[in-house]
Amino acid sequence: MSSRSEHLDHIAVWSASWKDSAKFLNDFLGWDIHPLQFSASGESVGDMDLVFINANGVWIELVQPTSKGPGMDLLETLGDGAVVELDFQCSNYQLSLDKALEHNLQMIGMDGLPLKDRGKIIDGVIDPNAEGPPPEEYLAYFPFDLSGGTAVEIYERIDSDNESILNKRDKMFGLDRYNQPINQNKPRTRYLTILVDDIHKVCDFYKKHILLNVSQSIDWEGHKLSVIDAKGVFEESISLRIIQPVADDSIMQTYKSKGSGHIMDIGIEVDNLNDFIENIQSPHEKIKIVDYARTNQDIESPFKKDEVMQENYFYFPLELSHGMNLKVFEKNS
């Protein structure tokens, strides 16, 4: 029997202006904006402009809806900078889909309806400079009740398909998709934090249906926490931190407001927070840093401490980061 595996290739972030979001990520984090810019169209998504950002640990796909439709509706509902979905690349999509169907899962298509034609994309991404017929591609989403409310996509990628957006993306950067090196001199994406209503059910989903390694649940600042190895395509893996809120604090308030499956933040590691702050303050107007509750940090003691995960950290103000909830941390072990 053929083997299969899935790994996190990119995350989709909805943006009111991809150029503004990309400029922030490039100016403040040094992350490269991919020169390949493309679009999506069709009844299932509406018209959208898209670009990839190399977030040094995972790709960020900035998505800007440009016409009325499901994409624009999502932007209006979730807001600028929301992480909308996790996109897992399959080594064997057809086998991965077969396994899901064997478990009687009702997989979902791009239009939010039950999957048709094994997820063959009828309308979708378009490279305006492409030559020849559009690529034949497939994708599917897992049921939201199974994933805890997070949009989790699996998709097919055919190496020989020269019109594939992802193949063009990596080829233009001169990268091998199985060995994309992290630049240790730039901030590095290490994890995504996801709030859920049932941590055991959600962890079982990732373990059983995407074959990921899951840690035991622990107490974290009054909440339940499990860490999942998402097997990113880079040399150093990226994790999913799954949190079931328990304590009555700002995280619980976010959970009550956003619901289960909300991707709370993106964890970005730097070697030294003080050096990082000094570097970004010099070419830019002095910025304030905040904690998760959006409280301005004390100048004398500007960073929060996470004793369990052994991190010191701060957040960018949302008005500066264009709605992206970015947590910058250093290890304090």
C-alpha positions in Angstrom: 0.0 0.0 0.0 1.2 3.5 -0.8 2.2 5.6 2.2 0.9 9.1 2.9 1.8 12.1 5.0 0.6 15.7 5.4 2.5 18.7 6.4 1.6 22.4 6.9 2.7 24.4 3.9 0.9 27.7 4.3 -1.8 29.6 6.2 -4.3 31.9 4.6 -4.6 35.4 6.1 -7.4 37.7 5.0 -6.3 41.3 4.3 -8.1 44.5 3.5 -4.9 45.5 1.6 -2.3 42.9 0.9 0.2 45.5 0.0 -0.1 47.2 3.4 0.1 43.9 5.2 3.0 42.7 3.2 4.9 46.0 3.7 4.5 45.7 7.5 5.8 42.1 7.4 8.7 43.1 5.3 9.6 46.3 7.1 9.3 45.0 10.7 10.1 41.3 10.4 12.3 41.3 7.2 10.1 38.6 5.6 10.4 38.4 1.8 7.4 39.2 -0.4 7.2 36.7 -3.2 7.3 38.3 -6.7 4.6 36.0 -7.9 1.2 37.7 -7.5 -1.9 35.9 -8.6 -5.7 36.0 -8.3 -8.7 33.8 -7.6 -12.1 34.1 -9.1 -15.4 32.2 -9.5 -18.7 31.9 -7.7 -17.3 29.7 -4.9 -14.8 32.4 -3.7 -15.5 35.7 -5.5 -12.6 37.8 -6.9 -9.4 38.0 -4.8 -5.8 39.0 -5.2 -3.2 36.9 -3.5 0.5 36.9 -2.7 2.9 34.7 -0.6 5.1 35.9 2.2 8.0 33.8 3.3 7.4 33.8 7.1 10.6 31.9 7.8 8.9 28.7 9.1 5.7 28.7 7.0 4.3 30.5 4.0 1.7 33.2 4.7 -0.8 33.6 1.8 -2.2 37.1 2.0 -5.7 37.1 0.5 -7.4 40.4 -0.5 -11.1 40.1 -1.7 -11.7 42.5 -4.5 -15.4 41.9 -5.3 -18.6 41.0 -3.5 -18.8 37.3 -2.7 -17.9 34.7 0.0 -14.3 36.1 0.3 -15.5 39.6 1.0 -18.1 38.3 3.4 -15.4 36.5 5.3 -13.3 39.6 5.5 -16.2 41.7 6.9 -17.0 38.9 9.4 -13.5 38.1 10.7 -11.7 41.4 10.1 -8.4 42.5 8.6 -5.5 40.2 9.5 -7.5 37.1 10.5 -5.9 33.7 10.0 -8.6 31.9 8.1 -7.3 28.5 7.4 -4.5 25.9 7.7 -3.4 24.4 4.4 -1.8 20.9 4.5 0.0 19.5 1.5 -0.5 15.8 0.9 2.2 13.4 -0.3 -0.8 11.4 -1.8 -4.0 13.5 -1.8 -6.2 10.7 -3.3 -5.1 8.3 -0.6 -5.6 10.9 2.1 -9.1 11.6 0.8 -9.9 7.9 0.6 -8.9 7.5 4.3 -11.1 10.3 5.3 -14.1 8.9 3.3 -13.4 5.4 4.8 -14.1 7.1 8.2 -17.4 8.4 6.8 -16.3 12.0 7.0 -18.4 14.5 5.0 -15.6 16.4 3.4 -16.3 19.9 2.1 -15.5 21.8 -1.1 -14.3 25.4 -1.6 -18.0 26.5 -1.8 -18.7 25.2 1.7 -20.9 22.5 0.3 -20.4 18.7 0.4 -17.4 17.7 -1.7 -18.0 16.9 -5.4 -15.7 15.2 -7.9 -13.2 14.4 -5.2 -12.5 18.1 -4.8 -11.5 19.0 -8.3 -11.1 22.8 -8.5 -13.4 24.2 -11.1 -12.5 27.9 -10.4 -9.7 29.1 -8.3 -6.2 30.5 -8.5 -5.0 32.1 -11.7 -1.6 33.2 -12.7 -2.2 36.1 -15.1 1.1 35.3 -16.9 0.4 31.6 -17.3 0.7 29.9 -20.6 -1.3 26.8 -21.5 -4.3 25.2 -19.8 -5.0 25.8 -16.1 -3.6 23.1 -13.8 -5.8 20.2 -12.7 -5.8 20.4 -8.9 -7.8 19.0 -6.0 -8.5 20.1 -2.5 -10.9 19.4 0.3 -11.8 20.7 3.8 -12.4 18.6 6.9 -15.8 18.9 8.7 -15.7 21.9 11.0 -17.2 20.0 13.9 -14.3 17.5 13.7 -11.5 20.1 13.6 -13.0 22.1 16.4 -14.1 25.0 14.1 -10.8 25.6 12.3 -10.8 25.5 8.5 -8.3 22.7 7.7 -7.6 22.0 4.0 -5.7 19.2 2.4 -4.7 19.6 -1.2 -2.9 17.9 -4.1 0.4 19.1 -5.5 1.8 17.6 -8.7 5.6 18.2 -9.1 5.4 17.8 -12.9 2.7 20.5 -13.2 4.6 23.6 -14.4 1.4 25.7 -14.2 0.9 25.0 -10.4 1.1 28.2 -8.4 3.0 26.4 -5.6 5.5 24.9 -7.9 6.1 28.3 -9.5 6.4 29.8 -6.0 9.2 27.5 -4.9 10.9 27.4 -8.2 11.2 31.2 -8.4 12.8 31.2 -4.9 15.1 28.3 -5.9 13.8 26.1 -3.1 13.4 22.4 -2.7 9.9 22.1 -1.1 11.2 19.4 1.3 14.2 21.3 2.5 13.4 25.0 2.7 16.0 26.5 5.1 15.1 28.8 7.9 17.1 32.0 7.9 18.4 32.1 11.5 19.2 35.8 11.2 15.5 36.7 10.7 12.5 36.3 13.0 11.2 32.7 12.7 7.6 31.5 12.8 7.4 28.7 15.4 3.7 28.1 16.2 0.1 29.0 15.8 -2.2 29.1 18.8 -5.8 27.8 18.3 -8.6 28.1 20.8 -11.0 25.1 20.9 -14.0 23.9 22.9 -12.8 20.3 23.3 -9.0 19.8 23.3 -9.1 16.0 23.4 -11.5 15.8 20.4 -9.4 18.3 18.4 -6.1 16.6 19.2 -7.6 13.3 18.2 -8.6 14.8 14.9 -5.1 15.9 14.0 -3.6 12.6 15.2 -6.1 10.3 13.5 -6.8 12.2 10.2 -3.6 14.1 9.5 -1.2 11.8 11.2 0.4 14.4 13.4 2.2 13.8 16.7 0.3 15.3 19.7 1.6 16.0 23.2 -0.2 15.3 26.4 -2.5 18.0 27.7 -0.9 20.2 30.4 -2.1 23.2 32.6 -1.0 26.5 31.0 -1.9 29.7 32.9 -5.2 28.1 34.0 -6.1 26.7 30.6 -5.5 23.3 29.0 -2.7 23.1 26.4 -1.5 20.5 23.9 1.2 21.0 21.3 1.0 19.4 17.9 3.9 19.0 15.5 2.5 20.2 12.2 5.5 18.9 10.2 6.2 22.1 8.2 8.1 22.0 5.0 11.1 23.8 6.5 14.1 22.3 8.2 12.7 23.2 11.6 9.1 22.2 12.2 6.1 24.5 13.1 3.7 23.7 15.9 0.0 24.1 16.7 -0.7 25.1 20.3 -4.2 23.9 21.0 -5.8 25.7 24.0 -9.1 24.9 25.7 -9.9 28.0 27.7 -10.8 27.5 31.4 -9.7 30.5 33.4 -11.7 33.7 33.2 -9.2 36.0 31.5 -8.6 37.8 28.2 -8.1 34.5 26.4 -11.5 33.3 27.6 -13.0 36.6 26.4 -11.5 36.0 22.9 -12.9 32.5 22.9 -16.4 33.7 23.9 -16.2 36.4 21.2 -14.6 34.4 18.3 -15.7 30.9 19.1 -14.0 27.5 18.8 -11.4 27.1 16.1 -10.2 30.7 16.3 -6.5 31.0 15.4 -5.5 33.4 18.2 -1.9 34.3 17.3 1.2 33.6 15.3 4.3 32.9 17.5 7.5 34.4 16.1 10.9 33.7 17.7 13.8 36.1 17.9 17.2 35.6 19.5 16.9 38.7 21.8 13.8 40.9 22.3 15.8 44.0 23.3 17.9 43.8 20.2 14.9 43.3 18.1 13.0 46.2 19.6 16.1 48.5 19.1 16.4 47.4 15.4 12.8 48.1 14.5 12.6 51.4 16.5 15.6 53.0 14.7 14.1 53.2 11.1 10.5 53.7 12.2 8.6 56.0 14.4 8.7 54.8 18.0 6.2 52.1 18.5 4.4 50.8 21.6 4.3 47.2 22.4 1.4 45.5 24.2 0.4 42.3 25.8 -2.4 40.0 24.7 -5.0 42.0 26.4 -3.7 45.0 24.4 -2.4 46.7 27.5 0.7 48.9 27.0 3.8 47.4 28.5 5.8 49.0 31.3 9.0 50.6 29.9 11.0 49.3 32.8 9.7 45.7 32.4 8.3 45.6 28.8 8.0 41.9 28.3 5.6 39.3 29.6 6.9 36.0 30.9 5.5 32.6 30.1 7.0 30.3 32.8 5.5 27.1 31.4 6.7 27.5 27.8 9.8 29.4 29.0 9.2 32.5 26.8 9.4 36.3 27.2 7.1 38.0 24.7 5.2 41.0 23.5 2.5 41.7 20.8 2.5 44.3 18.1 -0.5 46.7 18.3 -3.2 45.5 15.9 -3.4 48.9 14.2 0.2 48.6 13.3 0.2 45.0 12.1 -3.0 45.5 10.1 -5.0 43.2 12.3 -2.5 40.3 12.4 -2.1 39.1 16.0 1.7 38.6 16.1 3.4 37.4 19.2 7.2 38.0 19.3 9.1 36.0 21.8 12.6 34.9 23.0 13.3 31.7 24.9 14.2 32.4 28.5 15.5 28.9 29.5 
